[in-house]
Amino acid sequence: MEEKKRRLDFIDMMKGVLIVLMVIGHTNSPYTPFIYLFHMGAFFIISGFLYNDSKYTIKSYIKKQIKGLLLPYFVVNILFLIFARIINKFLKMNVFFNIPTIKSFLLYSQRVDIGDATWFLLVLFYSSILSAILLKCKKKINLKYTILVLFFISVIINQNRILLPYMLDLSFYGT
């Protein structure tokens, strides 16, 4: 008989609360600065909490993350680009501004207006892959020092306002 996945009620409740906070945060409420202090980081923590190191090989985990995070990121953004171009052309005015071509989105990681809503998928993809690799290699590397190095890299990137393609600069935070 197929093993049934067990849900953790407190995780579902935390995700629900975080989703509500994310919506409130995006309404520019007076609580937005406070909510932005932790809400996305909490999603990353939950994702890490649910990761099962023994369940996947690196290759199978990367395939799973491509299917679950990377593919939706590209599909949603490309569909939005097509939709925005059609609307702009149909209305004969720019309802959506700064719409890159699909080519520049794919090749040069040019942000899409909806990219602010989907950046999380891309950053979670990189962070989860890097974390999985580190966990698989934990016997060969000193995980504490590696995490410390990643932290300092993220601080240097942030302090110097370095922007890496495809939001790689944000990936160190999630790892």
Buried (B, 14 or more C-beta within 10 A) or exposed (E): EEEEEEEEEEEEEBEEEBEEBBEBBEEEEEEBEEBBEEBBEBBBEBBBEEBEEEEBEEEEBBEBBBEEBBEBBBEBBBEBBEEBBEBBEEEEEEEBEEBBEBEBBBEEBBBBBBBEEBBBBBBBBBBBBBBBBBBBEEEEEEEEEBEEEBEEBBEEBEEEEEEEEBBBBBBBBBB
